[in-house]
Amino acid sequence: MVSLWGSKNGEEQHNEADSTNNNNNQDSQQQSRQSREADERTRLLPPRNDGYLDPDDPAVSPYNLFSVRAVRYVSVLFLTISFLWWVLLLVSIFVSPPMMHSRGSGFFDFSFTTLTVGNLLIGLLFFSTPSRAMEISSLIIAAMLLLDMIIVLAVQRLRSEEGYVGIASVIWATAMALYNVMSDRVVAWGKQEEEERLTGRKETRRSLREWCAVLTATIIMVIMIVITILLTATLILRSRDASLKPPGERYFVDGDKYKLHLACVGNVTVNADGKKSPTVLVEAGEYPFEDTMDDWIYNSYVNGTIGRYCYYDRPGFAWSDNAPSPHSAGMTSDALSEALARAGEEGPWVLVSAGVGSIYSRIFSSRHVRDVHGLFLIDGLHEDLLHSIGSPTRGFILWGRGVISPLGYDRLFGAIFKGRTREDRVYGKSAYQAGKFIKAKLQENLVAGSLTKNEVSQARNIQTPNTPLVVVSSGIDVRKDNEWQRKQEDLTKITNRLISWDVVSRAPHQVWLTLEGRTILEKRLGELVRTK
C-alpha cells in the first residue's frame, strides 16, 4: 500500500543503505589508517583534552631548544680537542715533540688531561639527565682543580718543572670542569622550560632508566673526586719538597732545556810533582748518590783517603730535572760534561761508579780520555746484560707506575703513617716513588738495548788501554749467577792496566753496606788516586 507521503518501506531501505555506506567508509578509513606506517608525526599517546602533551611523550625534550643543542655540540668539540691533546701528551712520554718538553716527569699533565677527557665524556653520556648530584660533584672537582692551578702557578719549582705544557693542562682541566657545571645547568633549565611549555608543569618524577643513569653518573663522579683530591694532595707534597735546597748548584744543559744538579766537596790540591791531584767524580748506581754512596765517599774524604770529590744527579734523580725523550747514557754523559764546564770544574778525574752507573762512567771516560786518571767499577753492569733493564715487560710496568704516580697514594701513605720527610722523598727511601725517577728509569729502559748499548760498545773500543782500573764485585751476586761472574771478569779487561779485582764474599750488590766491603772500597780508592 502506497502512503500519501511516500513509501515508508522505501525510506527505511534508503536509511539502511546510507548506514551501510557509512560503515563501509569507516572501515575503509580505519584500514587506511592501519596500513599507513608510523612517522615522526604519529602520536604515541592518546591526546589530552587540555591541549598539553603527556610528560612521557618523547616530544618533551630539552633538545628542542637550540641553546641546549649548541651546548652539546660545543661539548663534543671540547672533548675532541682534549682527546687530541691527550694523545700528544701520551706520545711525548716516549718521544718529546719540538717545544713540548717539560722539565718534570710529564705524568702530571697527562693525568690532568685524562681527568678532563673523563669529565667531558661523562657529561656527554649523561647529558640529557642532569641532576643535583652531578652538579655538586662537578663543582667539587672544579674547586679542587682550581686549587691545583693555584699551587702550580704559585710554586716556582713546580712552575718550571711543569712548563707551559703542564700549566696549560691544569688550566684547561679547570676550565672544562667549570664548563661541565654550566652545561649541566643549561640542560636542567632547558628541560624545565620545555616541560612547562609542552606539559603545563615541571616534571618531578624520574623513570627507572633515568634513576639508573643518575646513580651511575654519581658513582663515577665520586671516583673522579677521589682522584682529584689525591692529585691535589700529591701537588701539596711536591710543593713542600721543592723547598728543600740542594747542595751545590743546578746548571742548565742541552740548550737550556733542563737543569742538572752538581756538587763538589773539598778544595783543589797539588801533589808533590806540582800537578793537580785527581778529583773523584762519582756516578751513582740504580738510586741517587745521596742515599747510597754518600756515606762511604764522604768518610773517605774525612779520613784523608781522597782530597776532593764531585757528584751529580742523573736526569730525573733527586734535584735534577728530567731530560727530553729519548735519552741515552751517552746523552747523560754529554750533559755532565756541559755541567762541569759551566761550573768551571776540570780534571784529572778518578771515575767511581756502581751498578748501572758503570755504563755511564765508561762512556764519559771514552769521551774524556786525556782527563781520566783512573776507573773504579763497583759491581758494575756489563753491556751484555743491558737487556735486564731494557725488557719490554719492565718498560710497560714503569709506564703504568708513571701514569698512576700523580695519585701519590704510596708517597701520601709514607708521609702520613711512616713519617717520611722531604729528604726521603727527594733522594731517600721514597725517591723511587716519584714521577721524575720513574720517568728516568723508563727512558733508561727504552734505549738500553739500542742507543746505550751502541754507545758503551763504542766506548770500549775508544778507551785507552793504559788507564788504571779497579774492579770490586759482590760475592753474593758472583756466587748466585755464573753469567754475572763471567761478565765481572770481562770488565777487568776493558783496559790493560788492572790494579786489582776484589770479590767481597758477603757483600750484596751495594758492596759498601758491609764493613768488609767499605774497608776494601776505601783502600782501593786510595791506591787508585795515588797511582801514577
CORKA-V681735 format. One record per pair of residues at least 6 apart in sequence whose C-alpha atoms are under 6 Angstrom apart, sorted by the first residue. I is the first residue (numbers start at 1). GAP is how many residues later the second one is. D is the distance in Angstrom with one decimal. If there is no record, write none. Layout:
((I:GAP:D) (I:GAP:D))
This chain:
((52:146:5.7) (52:147:4.9) (53:145:5.7) (53:146:5.0) (55:144:5.9) (62:128:4.9) (62:129:4.5) (63:6:5.7) (68:119:6.0) (79:41:6.0) (82:35:6.0) (86:27:5.8) (89:21:5.9) (94:231:5.7) (95:230:4.8) (95:231:5.7) (96:228:5.7) (96:229:5.1) (101:223:5.9) (102:60:5.5) (102:61:5.3) (103:58:4.4) (103:155:5.7) (103:218:5.2) (103:219:5.1) (104:57:4.4) (104:58:5.5) (104:218:5.6) (105:330:5.5) (105:331:4.6) (105:334:5.7) (107:296:5.8) (108:298:5.7) (109:57:4.7) (109:60:5.5) (112:58:5.9) (116:57:5.1) (130:54:5.7) (130:58:5.7) (135:46:5.7) (138:43:5.8) (141:84:5.8) (142:32:5.6) (142:35:4.9) (142:36:5.7) (145:29:5.2) (146:28:5.8) (148:84:5.8) (149:21:5.8) (152:6:5.5) (152:7:5.4) (153:6:5.6) (192:10:5.7) (195:7:5.4) (196:6:5.4) (230:177:5.0) (231:175:5.9) (231:176:5.1) (234:174:5.4) (241:181:5.1) (248:14:5.8) (248:15:4.1) (249:12:5.8) (249:13:5.7) (250:9:5.6) (250:10:5.2) (250:11:4.2) (251:8:5.0) (251:9:5.3) (251:88:5.8) (252:6:5.6) (252:7:4.3) (253:6:5.9) (253:82:5.8) (258:63:5.7) (259:61:5.9) (259:62:5.5) (260:60:4.7) (261:51:5.5) (261:52:5.6) (261:58:5.8) (261:59:5.0) (262:49:6.0) (262:50:4.3) (263:47:5.6) (263:48:5.6) (264:45:5.8) (264:46:4.0) (265:43:5.8) (265:44:5.5) (266:42:4.6) (269:7:5.9) (269:8:5.6) (270:6:4.4) (270:7:5.3) (271:6:5.7) (278:70:4.9) (278:71:5.3) (279:29:5.3) (279:30:5.2) (279:70:5.0) (280:29:4.4) (280:69:5.7) (280:70:4.7) (281:28:5.8) (281:29:4.9) (281:30:5.7) (281:69:6.0) (281:70:5.0) (282:29:4.9) (282:70:4.8) (282:71:5.9) (283:70:4.6) (283:74:5.5) (284:69:5.9) (284:70:5.9) (284:73:5.5) (285:69:4.7) (285:70:4.7) (285:71:5.3) (285:72:4.5) (288:139:5.9) (291:137:5.3) (300:6:6.0) (301:6:5.9) (305:221:5.2) (313:7:5.8) (315:6:5.4) (315:7:4.8) (315:8:5.8) (316:6:4.3) (316:120:4.8) (316:121:5.1) (316:124:5.1) (317:120:5.6) (318:108:5.1) (318:109:4.8) (327:116:5.9) (328:124:5.3) (329:31:5.5) (329:123:5.5) (333:31:5.3) (347:24:5.2) (348:23:4.7) (348:24:5.5) (348:25:5.7) (349:23:4.8) (349:24:5.4) (350:23:5.3) (350:24:4.7) (350:25:6.0) (351:24:5.0) (351:25:6.0) (352:24:4.7) (353:24:5.3) (354:23:6.0) (354:24:4.5) (354:26:5.4) (355:24:5.6) (355:25:4.2) (355:26:5.1) (356:25:5.1) (358:22:5.2) (363:93:5.7) (363:96:5.3) (366:93:5.1) (366:96:5.6) (366:97:4.9) (374:93:5.7) (374:94:4.8) (374:95:5.9) (375:94:4.8) (376:93:6.0) (376:94:4.8) (376:95:6.0) (377:94:4.9) (378:94:4.9) (379:93:5.8) (379:94:4.3) (379:95:5.9) (386:62:5.9) (389:56:5.7) (390:55:4.3) (390:58:5.1) (390:59:5.9) (395:47:6.0) (395:50:5.9) (398:44:5.8) (402:33:5.7) (402:36:5.9) (405:30:5.6) (414:6:5.4) (424:6:5.3) (425:6:4.7) (465:30:4.4) (465:31:5.0) (466:30:5.8) (466:31:5.5) (468:29:5.1) (469:29:4.7) (469:30:5.6) (470:29:5.5) (470:30:5.2) (471:30:4.7) (472:29:5.7) (472:30:4.7) (472:31:5.9) (473:30:4.7) (474:29:5.8) (474:30:5.5) (474:33:5.3) (474:34:5.4) (474:35:5.4) (475:28:5.3) (475:29:4.9) (475:30:4.0) (475:31:5.7) (475:32:5.8) (476:32:5.7) (478:6:5.9) (478:7:4.7) (507:7:5.9) (511:6:5.2) (512:6:4.4))
